[in-house]
């Protein structure tokens, strides 16, 4: 499960690293109060459609190499790769026309972030629906984690504006790793353990 949790956030992890390196660009803005407070003006290597497909293939290969002793390795790698690519498809629904198809051109996005309450409800339904589909005996721990994730999303939409894009990237990156560690901890609890 923790592999899937990391996989669905993988493009954002790549984005945060590329922001730190100065390869991709974003600006903090208060223009989008009640929405994501970033203008994501240059992110062709993490969030273009072509890049998302390439990162999905890379994750498939990485999973295949790292987990070569695992049973059902092809299935695990394929599901992880699909989870990576699903990030772009779901971002298409919420982003404000800043997702490039390739390079930094032909940008798309349906703009659900303009209505952050609806976006929050949709993300909640997706998360808690996935919890129910995944495994019911983990539902309480994963639901508690989901409430924390929703609180973070509320702060991201309506909280204080961060000082700059690198700070935002650091906050997001730290959050991804802490949440992934929490999922791994939930997964490893003896009374909750089951096969993947």
Order of alpha helices (4+ residues) and beta strands (2+ residues): alpha-beta-beta-alpha-alpha-alpha-beta-beta-alpha-alpha-alpha
